Amino acid sequence: MKSLSNYRIVYMGTPRMSAEILESLIQDGFNIVAVIAQEDKPQGRKAILQKVPTKVVAEKYNIPVYQPHRIRKEYEFVKDLKPDLIITMAYGQIVPQGLLDIPSKGCLNIHGSILPKYRGAAPIQRAIINGETKTGVTLMEMIDKMDAGKMFAFEECEISSEDNYTSLCEKIVECGKSILKKNLVNYLEGKLPGEVQDENKVTFADKISPEDEKLDLSKPTNLFLNWVRGLSDEPGGYVYLNNLKFKIFKAHPYSKEVNKAVGTLSISKNVIVQLCDGEIELDEVQLESKKRMDAKSFANGNRPLDGVILK
């Protein structure tokens, strides 16, 4: 039986939440021999090139980082790393079969839902948007079909009415850390047989498209607020206010009254929006080219917008 430090693990992931799980693995004593991440990207108005979060963690611990432009065409280098196992969490590209075949103990993925529900690119956002009250992570086998491999373990978490995409990501990270602590050694020692997914229960979580970011004012209150939460803090759902993008990051039900046209703004000391089945009060907003702010501050400077109809 090998010790933890003798298993050679390649980690594939890119964003901050993936970086937190990577660091947890390192601190737990696993031997991460390399990190594969997406390429660094320009950030901000000045388009300054920023290292992706997993790269920052890897360099902190002197772990080599590889950032191929297209992993489907550039993975031969992984053979030289001689990995026993590959672990992925939010890498961002489709991993080819040739790469999956390299490690002797296969490839594991930490997927942000309880499979077989919400296969796909946006399981965390879609769970909120669809009004789910529970989600979690699945430790699963990677195969050359999206999120369709055997399931080795699950870790559940609750979705509160206050959770948005950002806060639920934090819960998913903690689930991811926990599921690895509890199960990775058993997997490496061949003690987890795995469970085949029931294809009859599969649902999909499509990637959030630019079109999805436009909030639909015709939706009833609960569905509209689910979309607000599912798109916050990033990228932020928006409507149009006098042809300018008006992002709504946080809002809550205000009343059941329906006495104005859908989308009508009422601004006094607060900001109220009429929907088809009642009114909502906005909490945090951002008008195009302006800073994000609480809605009361927005109201103080924009009372002439009272009565304008959002589109």
Sine and cosine of phi, psi and omega as CSV:
sin_phi,cos_phi,sin_psi,cos_psi,sin_omega,cos_omega
0.00,0.00,0.80,-0.60,-0.01,-1.00
-0.97,0.26,0.48,-0.88,0.19,-0.98
-0.99,0.17,0.26,-0.96,-0.01,-1.00
-0.82,0.57,-0.64,0.77,-0.09,-1.00
-0.95,0.31,-0.21,0.98,-0.01,-1.00
-1.00,-0.03,-0.28,0.96,0.07,-1.00
-0.99,0.17,0.84,-0.55,-0.02,-1.00
-1.00,-0.01,0.89,-0.45,-0.09,-1.00
-0.89,-0.46,0.77,-0.63,0.17,-0.99
-0.98,-0.19,0.77,-0.64,-0.03,-1.00
-0.95,-0.31,0.76,-0.65,0.01,-1.00
-0.88,-0.47,0.87,-0.49,0.01,-1.00
-0.04,-1.00,0.26,-0.97,-0.11,-0.99
-0.73,-0.68,-0.83,0.57,-0.18,-0.98
-0.98,0.20,0.00,-1.00,-0.08,-1.00
-0.85,0.53,-0.70,0.72,-0.04,-1.00
-0.89,0.45,-0.57,0.82,0.06,-1.00
-0.93,0.36,-0.60,0.80,0.02,-1.00
-0.89,0.45,-0.60,0.80,0.01,-1.00
-0.92,0.40,-0.63,0.77,0.03,-1.00
-0.94,0.34,-0.64,0.77,0.08,-1.00
-0.84,0.55,-0.75,0.66,-0.03,-1.00
-0.90,0.44,-0.60,0.80,0.05,-1.00
-0.89,0.47,-0.67,0.75,0.04,-1.00
-0.88,0.48,-0.69,0.72,0.01,-1.00
-0.88,0.48,-0.72,0.69,-0.04,-1.00
-0.93,0.37,-0.42,0.91,0.05,-1.00
-0.99,0.14,-0.01,1.00,0.12,-0.99
0.99,-0.12,0.11,0.99,0.04,-1.00
-0.97,0.25,0.53,-0.85,-0.10,-1.00
-1.00,-0.03,1.00,0.00,0.02,-1.00
-1.00,0.07,0.95,-0.32,-0.10,-0.99
-1.00,0.02,-0.30,0.96,0.03,-1.00
-0.25,-0.97,0.43,-0.90,0.11,-0.99
-0.86,-0.51,0.74,-0.68,0.08,-1.00
-0.93,-0.37,0.82,-0.57,-0.08,-1.00
-0.70,-0.72,0.24,-0.97,0.15,-0.99
-0.91,0.41,0.28,-0.96,0.00,-1.00
-0.92,0.39,0.50,-0.87,0.10,-0.99
-0.88,0.47,0.55,-0.83,-0.06,-1.00
-0.79,-0.61,0.50,-0.87,0.08,-1.00
-0.91,0.42,0.64,-0.77,-0.01,-1.00
-0.80,-0.60,0.54,-0.84,0.11,-0.99
0.98,0.22,0.03,-1.00,-0.05,-1.00
-0.90,0.44,-0.50,0.87,-0.02,-1.00
-1.00,0.03,0.02,1.00,0.05,-1.00
0.79,0.61,0.73,0.68,0.03,-1.00
-0.99,0.16,0.76,-0.65,-0.04,-1.00
-0.93,0.38,0.84,-0.55,-0.02,-1.00
-0.90,-0.44,0.66,-0.75,0.07,-1.00
-0.92,0.39,0.65,-0.76,0.06,-1.00
-0.93,0.36,0.45,-0.89,-0.13,-0.99
-0.85,0.53,-0.63,0.78,0.01,-1.00
-0.92,0.40,-0.53,0.85,0.05,-1.00
-0.91,0.41,-0.65,0.76,0.02,-1.00
-0.87,0.50,-0.72,0.70,0.01,-1.00
-0.91,0.42,-0.71,0.70,-0.02,-1.00
-0.85,0.52,-0.71,0.71,-0.02,-1.00
-0.92,0.40,-0.52,0.85,0.06,-1.00
-0.86,0.51,-0.56,0.83,-0.03,-1.00
-0.96,-0.29,0.28,0.96,0.04,-1.00
0.85,0.53,0.64,0.77,0.04,-1.00
-0.99,-0.16,0.75,-0.66,0.00,-1.00
-0.87,0.50,0.60,-0.80,-0.01,-1.00
-0.85,-0.52,0.71,-0.70,0.06,-1.00
-0.85,-0.52,0.70,-0.71,-0.05,-1.00
-0.73,-0.68,0.93,0.37,-0.02,-1.00
-0.91,0.41,0.59,-0.81,0.01,-1.00
-0.91,0.41,-0.70,0.71,0.04,-1.00
-0.73,-0.68,0.97,-0.26,-0.06,-1.00
-0.89,0.46,-0.46,0.89,0.01,-1.00
-0.89,0.46,-0.46,0.89,-0.04,-1.00
-0.96,-0.29,-0.23,0.97,-0.13,-0.99
-0.74,-0.67,0.98,0.22,0.02,-1.00
-0.70,-0.71,0.05,1.00,-0.04,-1.00
-0.87,0.50,-0.48,0.88,-0.02,-1.00
-0.88,0.48,-0.41,0.91,-0.04,-1.00
-0.91,0.42,-0.53,0.85,0.02,-1.00
-0.86,0.52,-0.62,0.79,-0.01,-1.00
-0.93,0.36,-0.35,0.94,0.01,-1.00
-0.98,0.19,-0.26,0.97,0.03,-1.00
0.75,0.66,0.82,0.58,-0.04,-1.00
-0.97,0.26,0.62,-0.79,0.21,-0.98
-0.98,0.18,-0.53,0.85,-0.12,-0.99
-0.50,-0.87,0.57,-0.82,0.19,-0.98
-0.91,-0.42,0.73,-0.68,0.09,-1.00
-0.89,-0.45,0.75,-0.66,0.05,-1.00
-0.86,-0.52,0.53,-0.85,0.14,-0.99
-0.45,-0.89,0.96,-0.28,0.04,-1.00
0.84,0.55,0.81,0.58,0.05,-1.00
-0.95,0.31,-0.78,0.62,0.08,-1.00
0.93,-0.37,-0.05,1.00,0.11,-0.99
-0.73,-0.69,0.38,-0.92,0.08,-1.00
-0.96,0.28,0.77,-0.64,-0.05,-1.00
-1.00,-0.01,0.83,-0.56,-0.08,-1.00
-0.97,0.26,0.37,-0.93,-0.02,-1.00
-0.86,0.51,-0.61,0.79,0.01,-1.00
-0.85,0.53,-0.59,0.81,0.05,-1.00
-0.97,0.26,-0.64,0.77,0.01,-1.00
-0.87,0.49,-0.46,0.89,-0.06,-1.00
-0.98,0.18,-0.18,0.98,-0.14,-0.99
-0.96,0.28,-0.80,0.60,-0.10,-1.00
-0.95,0.31,0.63,-0.77,-0.08,-1.00
-0.91,0.41,-0.48,0.88,-0.01,-1.00
-0.96,-0.29,0.31,0.95,0.12,-0.99
0.99,0.14,-0.28,-0.96,-0.07,-1.00
-0.75,-0.66,0.74,-0.67,0.04,-1.00
-0.93,-0.36,0.57,-0.82,0.08,-1.00
-0.83,-0.55,0.65,-0.76,0.14,-0.99
-0.99,-0.15,0.97,-0.26,-0.10,-1.00
-0.98,-0.20,0.69,-0.72,-0.13,-0.99
-0.99,0.13,0.73,0.68,0.15,-0.99
-0.32,-0.95,0.18,-0.98,0.14,-0.99
-1.00,-0.01,0.99,-0.17,-0.03,-1.00
-0.91,0.42,0.46,-0.89,0.19,0.98
-1.00,0.06,0.17,0.99,0.07,-1.00
-0.97,0.25,0.63,-0.78,0.13,-0.99
0.89,0.45,0.77,0.63,0.27,-0.96
-0.92,0.39,0.54,-0.84,0.11,-0.99
0.84,-0.54,-0.21,-0.98,-0.24,-0.97
-0.99,0.15,-0.39,0.92,-0.14,-0.99
-0.75,-0.67,0.82,0.58,-0.05,-1.00
-0.92,0.38,-0.53,0.85,-0.05,-1.00
-0.95,0.30,-0.75,0.66,0.02,-1.00
-0.88,0.48,-0.72,0.69,-0.09,-1.00
-0.92,0.39,-0.53,0.85,0.05,-1.00
-0.88,0.47,-0.68,0.73,0.03,-1.00
-0.93,0.37,-0.74,0.67,-0.03,-1.00
-0.84,0.55,-0.60,0.80,-0.03,-1.00
-1.00,0.07,0.07,1.00,0.09,-1.00
0.97,0.23,0.38,0.93,0.03,-1.00
-0.91,0.41,0.49,-0.87,0.06,-1.00
-0.94,-0.33,-0.12,0.99,0.08,-1.00
-0.64,-0.77,0.52,-0.85,0.15,-0.99
-0.45,-0.89,-0.46,-0.89,0.00,-1.00
0.37,-0.93,-0.42,-0.91,0.03,-1.00
-0.75,-0.66,0.43,-0.90,0.10,-1.00
-0.85,-0.53,0.77,-0.63,0.16,-0.99
-1.00,0.03,0.91,-0.42,-0.20,-0.98
-0.69,-0.72,0.36,-0.93,0.08,-1.00
-0.97,0.26,0.69,-0.72,0.11,-0.99
-1.00,0.00,0.79,-0.61,0.12,-0.99
-0.76,-0.64,0.09,-1.00,-0.06,-1.00
-0.99,0.11,0.75,0.66,0.13,-0.99
-0.44,-0.90,0.71,-0.71,-0.22,-0.97
-0.85,0.53,0.91,-0.40,0.13,-0.99
0.80,0.60,0.58,0.82,-0.12,-0.99
-0.94,-0.33,0.06,1.00,-0.08,-1.00
-0.97,0.24,0.04,-1.00,0.03,-1.00
-0.89,0.45,0.50,-0.86,0.00,-1.00
-0.97,-0.25,0.76,-0.65,-0.06,-1.00
-0.96,-0.28,-0.45,0.89,-0.01,-1.00
-0.25,-0.97,0.36,-0.93,0.02,-1.00
-0.75,-0.66,0.48,-0.88,0.11,-0.99
-0.63,-0.78,0.89,-0.45,-0.08,-1.00
-1.00,-0.05,0.43,-0.90,0.19,-0.98
-0.55,-0.83,0.41,-0.91,0.00,-1.00
-1.00,0.05,0.51,-0.86,0.14,-0.99
-0.95,-0.31,0.93,-0.37,0.01,-1.00
-0.99,0.12,0.25,-0.97,0.02,-1.00
-0.92,0.40,-0.28,0.96,0.01,-1.00
-1.00,-0.05,-0.22,0.98,-0.04,-1.00
-0.93,0.37,0.64,-0.77,0.22,-0.97
-0.86,-0.51,-0.10,-0.99,-0.04,-1.00
-0.84,0.54,-0.68,0.73,-0.03,-1.00
-0.89,0.46,-0.76,0.66,-0.05,-1.00
-0.94,0.34,-0.56,0.83,0.03,-1.00
-0.94,0.34,-0.54,0.84,0.11,-0.99
-0.85,0.53,-0.63,0.78,0.01,-1.00
-0.90,0.44,-0.64,0.77,0.05,-1.00
-0.91,0.41,-0.64,0.77,0.01,-1.00
-0.90,0.43,-0.62,0.78,0.05,-1.00
-0.86,0.51,-0.72,0.69,0.00,-1.00
-0.90,0.44,-0.62,0.79,0.09,-1.00
-0.89,0.45,-0.66,0.75,0.00,-1.00
-0.89,0.45,-0.68,0.73,0.06,-1.00
-0.88,0.48,-0.71,0.71,-0.06,-1.00
-0.91,0.42,-0.68,0.74,-0.07,-1.00
-0.92,0.39,-0.54,0.84,0.05,-1.00
-0.96,0.29,-0.67,0.74,0.03,-1.00
-0.85,0.53,-0.66,0.75,-0.09,-1.00
-0.98,0.18,-0.45,0.89,-0.24,-0.97
-0.81,-0.58,-0.30,0.95,-0.16,-0.99
-0.92,0.40,-0.67,0.74,0.02,-1.00
-0.88,0.47,-0.69,0.72,0.03,-1.00
-0.88,0.47,-0.61,0.79,0.04,-1.00
-0.90,0.45,-0.75,0.66,-0.03,-1.00
-0.87,0.49,-0.50,0.87,0.00,-1.00
-1.00,0.00,0.12,0.99,0.07,-1.00
0.97,0.26,0.41,0.91,-0.07,-1.00
-0.99,-0.14,0.02,1.00,0.03,-1.00
-0.91,-0.42,0.96,-0.27,-0.06,-1.00
-0.95,0.31,-0.50,0.87,-0.01,-1.00
1.00,0.03,0.37,-0.93,-0.04,-1.00
-0.79,-0.61,0.76,-0.65,0.03,-1.00
-0.95,0.30,0.66,-0.75,0.00,-1.00
-0.95,0.32,0.58,-0.81,0.09,-1.00
-0.99,0.11,0.95,-0.30,-0.07,-1.00
-0.89,0.45,-0.36,0.93,0.02,-1.00
-0.96,0.28,-0.26,0.97,-0.03,-1.00
-0.96,-0.29,0.14,0.99,-0.06,-1.00
-0.95,0.32,0.72,-0.69,0.23,-0.97
-0.79,-0.62,0.28,-0.96,-0.10,-1.00
-0.85,-0.53,0.53,-0.85,0.00,-1.00
-0.87,-0.49,1.00,0.04,-0.05,-1.00
-0.90,0.44,0.51,-0.86,0.06,-1.00
-0.82,0.58,0.59,-0.81,0.07,-1.00
-0.95,0.30,0.90,-0.44,-0.03,-1.00
-1.00,-0.01,0.29,-0.96,0.09,-1.00
-0.82,0.57,-0.56,0.83,0.02,-1.00
-0.92,0.40,-0.53,0.85,0.01,-1.00
-0.91,0.40,-0.40,0.92,-0.07,-1.00
-0.96,0.30,-0.30,0.95,0.05,-1.00
-0.99,0.15,0.90,-0.43,-0.04,-1.00
-0.95,0.30,0.64,-0.77,-0.05,-1.00
-0.99,-0.10,0.96,-0.27,-0.05,-1.00
-0.93,0.35,-0.20,0.98,0.02,-1.00
-0.99,0.14,-0.17,0.99,-0.01,-1.00
-0.96,0.27,0.51,-0.86,0.10,-0.99
-0.91,0.41,0.27,-0.96,-0.15,-0.99
-0.78,0.62,-0.78,0.63,-0.09,-1.00
-0.89,0.46,-0.65,0.76,0.00,-1.00
-0.94,0.34,-0.64,0.76,0.02,-1.00
-0.87,0.48,-0.71,0.70,-0.02,-1.00
-0.93,0.37,-0.53,0.85,0.09,-1.00
-0.88,0.47,-0.65,0.76,0.04,-1.00
-0.91,0.42,-0.67,0.75,0.05,-1.00
-0.84,0.55,-0.75,0.66,-0.03,-1.00
-0.91,0.41,-0.66,0.75,-0.05,-1.00
-0.92,0.38,-0.35,0.93,-0.02,-1.00
-0.97,-0.26,0.07,1.00,-0.03,-1.00
-0.95,-0.33,0.62,-0.78,0.10,0.99
-1.00,0.05,-0.26,0.96,0.02,-1.00
-0.82,-0.57,0.70,-0.71,0.01,1.00
-0.99,0.10,-0.20,0.98,-0.09,-1.00
1.00,-0.04,0.90,-0.44,0.05,-1.00
-0.97,0.24,0.49,-0.87,-0.07,-1.00
-0.67,-0.74,0.35,-0.94,0.23,-0.97
-0.81,-0.59,0.01,-1.00,0.04,-1.00
-0.96,-0.28,0.75,-0.66,0.08,-1.00
-0.87,-0.49,0.96,-0.29,-0.07,-1.00
0.78,0.62,0.73,0.69,0.05,-1.00
0.94,0.34,0.14,0.99,0.09,-1.00
-0.95,-0.30,0.60,-0.80,0.06,-1.00
-0.91,0.41,0.76,-0.65,-0.02,-1.00
-0.83,-0.56,0.98,-0.20,-0.06,-1.00
-0.99,0.14,0.66,-0.75,0.06,-1.00
-0.90,-0.43,0.93,-0.36,-0.05,-1.00
-1.00,-0.07,-0.45,0.89,-0.03,-1.00
-0.44,-0.90,0.65,-0.76,0.01,-1.00
-0.37,-0.93,0.23,-0.97,0.02,-1.00
-0.51,-0.86,0.33,-0.94,0.03,-1.00
-0.87,0.49,0.59,-0.81,-0.03,-1.00
-0.88,-0.48,-0.76,0.65,0.02,-1.00
-0.39,-0.92,0.17,-0.99,0.05,-1.00
-0.99,-0.11,0.06,1.00,-0.06,-1.00
-0.93,0.36,0.65,-0.76,0.10,-1.00
-0.75,-0.66,1.00,-0.06,-0.03,-1.00
-0.67,-0.74,0.24,0.97,0.03,-1.00
-0.68,-0.74,0.18,-0.98,0.09,-1.00
-0.91,0.40,0.59,-0.81,0.04,-1.00
-0.84,0.55,0.75,-0.66,0.00,-1.00
0.99,-0.11,-0.08,1.00,-0.04,-1.00
-0.93,0.37,0.76,-0.65,0.08,-1.00
-1.00,0.03,0.71,-0.71,0.17,-0.99
-0.86,-0.51,0.90,-0.44,-0.09,-1.00
-0.86,-0.51,0.86,-0.50,0.18,-0.98
-0.71,-0.70,-0.97,-0.23,0.12,-0.99
-1.00,0.03,-0.20,0.98,0.05,-1.00
-0.70,-0.71,-0.03,-1.00,-0.03,-1.00
-0.83,-0.56,0.90,-0.44,-0.05,-1.00
-0.91,-0.42,0.62,-0.78,0.05,-1.00
-0.83,-0.56,0.74,-0.67,0.05,-1.00
-0.99,0.14,0.80,-0.60,0.15,-0.99
-0.92,-0.40,-0.02,-1.00,-0.13,-0.99
-0.94,0.35,-0.41,0.91,-0.07,-1.00
-0.83,-0.55,0.26,0.97,0.00,-1.00
0.41,-0.91,-0.20,-0.98,-0.03,-1.00
-0.89,-0.45,0.51,-0.86,0.13,-0.99
-0.88,-0.47,0.47,-0.88,0.11,-0.99
-0.96,-0.29,0.75,-0.67,0.01,-1.00
-0.99,0.12,0.60,-0.80,-0.01,-1.00
-0.93,-0.37,-0.69,0.72,0.00,-1.00
-0.68,-0.73,0.75,-0.66,-0.11,-0.99
-0.62,-0.79,0.18,-0.98,0.09,-1.00
-0.43,-0.90,0.88,-0.47,0.08,-1.00
-1.00,0.07,0.62,-0.78,-0.03,-1.00
-0.72,0.70,0.75,-0.66,0.00,-1.00
0.96,0.28,0.07,1.00,0.05,-1.00
-0.92,-0.38,0.17,-0.99,0.03,-1.00
-0.99,0.16,0.42,-0.91,0.14,-0.99
-0.91,0.41,0.64,-0.77,-0.04,-1.00
-0.45,-0.89,0.28,-0.96,0.11,-0.99
-0.95,0.31,0.47,-0.88,-0.14,-0.99
-0.91,0.42,-0.50,0.86,0.02,-1.00
-0.91,0.42,-0.62,0.78,0.08,-1.00
-0.91,0.41,-0.63,0.78,0.06,-1.00
-0.88,0.47,-0.67,0.74,0.00,-1.00
-0.88,0.48,-0.63,0.77,-0.04,-1.00
-0.86,0.51,-0.56,0.83,-0.05,-1.00
-0.98,-0.20,0.02,1.00,-0.13,-0.99
-0.68,-0.73,0.54,0.84,-0.01,-1.00
-0.88,0.48,-0.47,0.88,0.06,-1.00
-0.88,0.47,-0.25,0.97,0.01,-1.00
-0.99,0.14,-0.03,1.00,0.04,-1.00
-0.82,0.57,0.79,-0.61,0.01,-1.00
1.00,-0.07,-0.20,0.98,0.06,-1.00
-0.91,0.41,0.56,-0.83,0.01,-1.00
-0.98,-0.22,0.85,-0.52,0.08,-1.00
-0.95,0.32,0.52,-0.85,0.00,-1.00
-0.89,-0.46,0.00,0.00,0.00,0.00
